[in-house]
Amino acid sequence: MTYAAPQLAALVAVCDTGTFEAAARALHVTPSAVSQRVRALESEVGQVLVRRATPCTPTDAGAVLVRLGRAQALLAAEARAELGLDPEDPVGAAGPRLDLGVAVNADSLATWFREVLGVVAQWPGVALGLHVEDQAWSHDLLREGRVLGAVTSDPVAVQGCRVEPLGTLRYRPAAAPALVGPGEAARPDWSGLPMVVFNDKDALQDQWLARRGAGAPRVVHRVPTSADFVAAIEAGLGWGMVPEPQLDPALRAGSLVALGGEEHLDVALHWQRWRLGSEVLDRLSDAVRAAAQRRLRP
């Protein structure tokens, strides 16, 4: 079964922007045209594809067609690039834009994944759209069709995707020297110390406490950016699990001390990408793989 490209584009735009009106502005058509295209697609498949709420979100069936719409758009853009054509510039002077949606966790983005950004920066016409999401949740963005690839902790491939291991990112608990007394760093009072977490999805600190049979501390701070997370720990706000690439310089500078001796927690990371014959997606996967080999533990 084939689906009309304008209908798929309308569905993708509605799910991306959250409203039919915003989708119409993005597509340079009327809201009525967007609504008609989505309804026509729903009639063709016999299922509701969009939850009409605020914001609009795809149903399970809609997510399947959102993925299809993105795949078609990427392949069409690559074909136009090879032909030197652009839909709004028939002579190809500007060249088409290739949109790459990628999900990556904040700690990877702050450390090893930055090498990937430098590689993609050399690709003219490619627009990278990063979705910063916890590694345990990023596969949902693949399933919903919002990204083409994702750094995830899930080794099981999402339907329509393939997965490969990247390596491990090592975390160690750390705190500001002023937070723990002399001689307490090796055996801290885990339940008594205030704790810093990234957000409500960040389970690393809880996993660490569970391994030691320690209860949750009374004070838990939330700092939802990777750089500020480390800065908050350095300021003495609490202890937290810090990735080694950020921890090692802080240990050398004396702004942090490692807690619990040499104990650590390793998070295995994987790269999931759509099973799609796309040259630019292949190049992106090569860049992710190369950066991970240089910066992550095997």
VENPE-V611366 format. One record per residue. N is the residue number from 1. PHI is phi in whole degrees, 0 to 359 (NA if undefined). OMEGA is omega as a letter, one per 30 degrees, with the letter a starting at -180 (NA if undefined). D_CENTER is the distance of its C-alpha to the mean C-alpha in Angstrom with 2 decimals. Layout:
N|PHI|OMEGA|D_CENTER + N|PHI|OMEGA|D_CENTER
//
This chain:
1|NA|l|31.29 + 2|249|a|30.08 + 3|233|a|28.59 + 4|293|a|29.33 + 5|301|l|26.71 + 6|298|l|27.50 + 7|291|l|26.96 + 8|295|l|23.55 + 9|297|l|22.62 + 10|295|l|23.90 + 11|298|l|21.90 + 12|299|a|18.58 + 13|296|l|19.66 + 14|296|a|20.64 + 15|288|l|17.39 + 16|285|a|15.45 + 17|270|l|17.99 + 18|94|l|19.08 + 19|216|l|22.78 + 20|290|a|25.31 + 21|293|l|26.73 + 22|294|l|23.59 + 23|297|l|22.99 + 24|298|l|26.62 + 25|296|a|26.23 + 26|293|a|23.29 + 27|266|a|25.43 + 28|61|l|28.67 + 29|227|l|30.46 + 30|275|l|31.89 + 31|303|l|30.22 + 32|298|l|32.97 + 33|295|l|31.96 + 34|298|a|28.34 + 35|299|l|29.74 + 36|296|a|32.21 + 37|292|l|29.73 + 38|292|l|27.46 + 39|296|l|30.63 + 40|297|l|31.98 + 41|292|l|28.93 + 42|296|l|29.20 + 43|295|a|32.89 + 44|292|a|32.33 + 45|267|l|30.09 + 46|73|a|31.97 + 47|216|l|29.00 + 48|287|a|27.29 + 49|253|a|23.96 + 50|229|l|22.96 + 51|279|a|23.39 + 52|281|l|25.45 + 53|227|l|24.22 + 54|238|g|22.72 + 55|276|l|20.10 + 56|291|l|20.65 + 57|226|l|18.29 + 58|284|l|18.73 + 59|286|l|20.80 + 60|301|l|20.16 + 61|293|l|22.40 + 62|297|l|20.79 + 63|299|l|17.32 + 64|299|a|19.19 + 65|282|l|20.71 + 66|297|l|17.63 + 67|301|l|16.25 + 68|298|l|19.75 + 69|298|l|19.91 + 70|294|l|16.84 + 71|298|l|18.25 + 72|297|a|21.63 + 73|295|l|20.55 + 74|295|a|18.91 + 75|295|l|22.01 + 76|294|l|24.33 + 77|295|l|22.90 + 78|295|l|23.31 + 79|296|l|26.82 + 80|296|l|27.71 + 81|296|l|26.60 + 82|294|l|28.92 + 83|274|a|31.66 + 84|72|a|31.19 + 85|244|l|30.93 + 86|218|a|28.96 + 87|301|a|29.53 + 88|258|a|30.56 + 89|217|a|32.23 + 90|304|a|34.35 + 91|277|l|35.68 + 92|79|a|32.25 + 93|295|a|32.80 + 94|273|a|29.31 + 95|81|a|27.45 + 96|286|l|24.64 + 97|258|l|21.05 + 98|257|a|18.39 + 99|264|l|15.09 + 100|244|l|12.01 + 101|269|a|8.85 + 102|225|l|5.86 + 103|257|l|2.20 + 104|213|l|2.95 + 105|283|a|5.15 + 106|299|a|7.80 + 107|293|l|10.52 + 108|294|a|9.42 + 109|298|a|8.89 + 110|280|a|12.28 + 111|233|a|13.95 + 112|287|a|13.84 + 113|288|l|11.01 + 114|298|l|13.26 + 115|298|l|15.62 + 116|296|l|13.44 + 117|300|l|13.54 + 118|295|l|17.27 + 119|291|a|17.69 + 120|296|l|16.07 + 121|300|a|18.21 + 122|270|a|21.19 + 123|259|a|20.47 + 124|295|l|22.48 + 125|84|a|21.46 + 126|261|l|17.76 + 127|252|a|15.45 + 128|270|l|11.85 + 129|249|a|9.63 + 130|272|l|6.40 + 131|247|a|4.29 + 132|275|a|4.13 + 133|215|l|4.27 + 134|304|a|6.88 + 135|299|l|7.20 + 136|276|a|9.88 + 137|239|a|8.36 + 138|294|l|5.29 + 139|296|l|8.40 + 140|297|l|9.66 + 141|293|l|7.72 + 142|294|a|9.41 + 143|297|l|12.51 + 144|279|l|12.72 + 145|80|a|12.56 + 146|274|l|10.13 + 147|224|l|8.29 + 148|267|a|10.40 + 149|210|a|8.45 + 150|207|l|5.77 + 151|274|a|6.39 + 152|218|l|7.87 + 153|268|a|11.17 + 154|273|l|12.71 + 155|279|a|15.39 + 156|265|a|16.51 + 157|292|l|15.51 + 158|295|l|14.59 + 159|306|a|17.64 + 160|88|a|17.83 + 161|238|l|15.42 + 162|237|a|16.34 + 163|227|l|14.95 + 164|217|l|16.08 + 165|287|l|16.07 + 166|253|a|14.89 + 167|136|a|16.72 + 168|239|l|16.55 + 169|254|a|15.50 + 170|271|l|18.58 + 171|243|l|18.87 + 172|225|l|22.25 + 173|287|a|23.59 + 174|213|l|25.00 + 175|207|l|26.95 + 176|290|a|29.12 + 177|306|a|32.61 + 178|289|a|34.24 + 179|280|a|32.45 + 180|241|a|34.09 + 181|285|l|37.74 + 182|304|l|39.39 + 183|81|a|39.05 + 184|268|a|36.50 + 185|297|a|33.37 + 186|289|a|34.17 + 187|226|a|34.78 + 188|285|l|33.19 + 189|274|a|33.72 + 190|302|a|30.18 + 191|286|a|31.08 + 192|271|a|33.02 + 193|277|l|30.53 + 194|296|a|28.15 + 195|234|l|24.49 + 196|245|l|21.30 + 197|238|a|17.98 + 198|287|l|14.63 + 199|199|a|14.58 + 200|292|l|15.93 + 201|272|a|13.19 + 202|283|a|13.92 + 203|253|a|16.50 + 204|298|a|17.22 + 205|296|l|20.28 + 206|296|l|21.57 + 207|298|a|21.39 + 208|296|l|23.34 + 209|295|a|25.91 + 210|298|l|26.34 + 211|299|a|27.18 + 212|258|l|29.89 + 213|66|a|31.21 + 214|263|l|30.61 + 215|278|l|30.20 + 216|292|l|27.71 + 217|290|a|28.90 + 218|289|a|30.41 + 219|248|l|28.31 + 220|232|l|24.49 + 221|263|l|22.79 + 222|242|a|19.27 + 223|227|a|17.71 + 224|270|l|14.15 + 225|225|a|13.40 + 226|296|a|13.43 + 227|296|a|16.55 + 228|290|l|18.34 + 229|300|l|17.71 + 230|294|l|19.69 + 231|298|l|22.12 + 232|294|l|22.84 + 233|292|l|23.73 + 234|297|l|25.88 + 235|283|l|27.59 + 236|93|a|28.69 + 237|294|a|26.76 + 238|171|l|26.14 + 239|263|l|24.85 + 240|197|l|21.33 + 241|274|a|19.43 + 242|245|l|18.65 + 243|295|a|17.07 + 244|306|a|19.99 + 245|301|l|19.08 + 246|268|a|19.26 + 247|285|a|22.04 + 248|303|l|24.50 + 249|297|l|25.33 + 250|291|l|25.78 + 251|294|l|28.11 + 252|295|a|30.11 + 253|281|a|30.44 + 254|82|l|31.53 + 255|279|l|29.14 + 256|224|l|27.74 + 257|237|l|29.40 + 258|282|l|27.92 + 259|257|l|28.89 + 260|75|l|30.21 + 261|69|a|31.46 + 262|264|a|29.46 + 263|294|a|27.55 + 264|207|l|23.84 + 265|226|a|20.90 + 266|260|l|18.92 + 267|248|l|15.45 + 268|283|a|15.23 + 269|250|l|12.07 + 270|227|l|11.90 + 271|251|l|10.77 + 272|247|l|10.93 + 273|216|l|12.02 + 274|296|l|14.46 + 275|281|a|18.10 + 276|218|l|19.06 + 277|283|a|21.72 + 278|242|a|19.96 + 279|296|a|21.00 + 280|291|l|18.18 + 281|289|l|15.57 + 282|297|a|17.90 + 283|295|l|18.03 + 284|297|l|14.29 + 285|298|l|14.38 + 286|298|a|17.41 + 287|294|l|15.89 + 288|296|a|13.00 + 289|298|a|15.81 + 290|294|l|18.21 + 291|295|l|16.17 + 292|295|l|15.38 + 293|297|a|19.11 + 294|279|a|20.20 + 295|246|a|18.21 + 296|264|l|17.31 + 297|285|l|20.09 + 298|293|NA|21.26
//
